[in-house]
Amino acid sequence: GAAPSGCPVTQMAEAFDAFEGPYQLDPAEALRWSRDQLPIFYSPKLGYWVVSRYEDIKAVFRDGILFSPRNVLEKITPATPEAMEVLKGYGYAMNRTMVNEDEPAHMERRRALMDHFIPANLEKHQEMVRRLTREKMDAFINEGRVDLVDAMLYEVPLNVALHFLGVPEDEIAVLRTFSVAHSVNTWGKPTDDQQVAIAHDVGQFWAYAGKIIEKMKQEPEGTGWMHETIRKNAEMPDVVTDSYVHSMMMAIIVAAHETTSLASANMFKTLLSNREAWDDICADPSLIPNAVEECLRYAGSIVAWRRQTTAPARVGDVDLPEGAKLLIVQASGNQDERHFEDGDKFDIYRDNAIDHLTFGYGSHQCMGKNIGRMEMRIFLEEMTRRLPHLRLAEQAFTYLPNTSFRGPDHVWVEWDPALNPENEHP
Ligand code: HEM
C-alpha cells in the first residue's frame, strides 16, 4: 500500500474541496498553486480531475467527442435512495437538453433551434431590458440604500428570460426556490436530510415545467424560443424530442436567468470595489462593453463546467482513462497569467478580456451570450448615468455553496439621494 505522500502539492490535491473553504471564497485564487505546479490533478474528495490552466481548459472544450458533455447536468453529489424515491414520485426524468447532448444529435438540434437568437430579436429585447431597468431604478433611486439583487438584478433577467422563452409569467414567485433547488441538486453537496427536501422542490419544478408545456401548446401561435421549440417538436420529433422539450423547459429557466443575475451581481460588486474603474466608466460610457467582458473574465457567474472522456485521453501531460470525469475551472483559466497578463488584476482596459471562458468555448458555446452581455451593459449604462455616486455598503457577502454557479446573494449599496444628478436639475 502507498504511504501518505509528504509532497506538498499532492497534499493540496488531496485537500481540494469544491464545496467549502478557499474554492468557495475565491475559486481562481484557490487554484493558483495548481496553475503553477500541478495543472491537472485528481481530487479524491470530488472524484473528478480538476483542470486549471487556460490552454488545457480550452483544449477540453474544443474536442467535444473525446471530452463528452454528457455529465454536465449530472448530480455532482449522487442522490440518496430516499431522494431518488421522492424524485420518482414526481416522474422526474431530466435527460438531454442541449448543453449535455453528444454529437451528432447536438448540432442537428442546435441548428434547428438557432433562429430565435438572431440580432434583430436581441434589439427588441434591448428595449424591454432598458424599460424594466428604469422602472426598477425609479422605485429605489431616492432611497439611498438598496440590495441591488433583490431590487433589480434578480427580477429583470428573470422577466427577460421568460419573455424570450415565451413562458407565461404568472407563477414566477416559486421559480426562485426551484432555481436554487436545481443548482444545489446539480452542483452542490446537500446533506442526506437536505437531499429529500431538495428532491421535492426539483420534482415540483419538473412537474411545473410539464404544466407550462401543456399550457403553451394551447397557444400554437405563441411567440418565444420555447414556443418555437414546441413547434419544432411537432415538425421534427426525432431531432427535437419530447424528452428534450421537457428537460429543456426546466433547465433553460435557470440557464437563461440565474447565470445573468449572478454575473450582474458579480459585476457591481467588482466595479464598486475597484473605484477607479467605476469612476472611469461613469465619465466615459464607451468603456462599458469591455468593462462587461472584464467582469465576466475576472468574476464570471459560471466558474466551472464538466466533461467526461469517451476514450483514454491526454490533457496537458497527463494521461486520463476512458470515463474520467473532469471539472474544468473557467474561473482559474480566466486568471491564468499564461494567457492574461497580470491575470489576477482587474483591468477594464485589458485588450484580450473577451478571450475569457465564462460562456464556454467550441460547439456548445453559450447560445444566449449576447443576451447576457446586453443586459449587463444596460444595467451599467443606466446605473452609472443615474447613480454615479453609488458606494458598496459594509457587508459580508454570502454565496450558495456549489461547484459552478457563483454570485453574491445580496449586494447592498448606498448613496446620498440629494446628490442624484437628476435631482440637481429638476
Ligand atoms: C450554454 C454560460 C446566459 C442559453 C452555456 C454554457 C455556459 C453558459 C458555460 C456551456 C458552454 C459550453 O459547454 O461550451 C452562460 C452565462 C450566461 C449565460 C455565464 C450569462 C452571463 C444565457 C442566456 C441564455 C443561455 C441568457 C438563453 C436565453 C444557453 C444555451 C446553452 C448555453 C441554450 C447550450 C448551448 C449548446 O450546448 O449548444 N451557457 N450563459 N445562456 N447557454 Fe448560456
Residues whose N, C-alpha, C, O or C-beta is under 5 A from the ligand:
A	BS01	HEM	M98 V99 R110 A255 A256 T259 T260 A263 S301 I302 T358 F359 G360 Y361 S363 H364 Q365 C366 M367 G368 K369 I371 G372
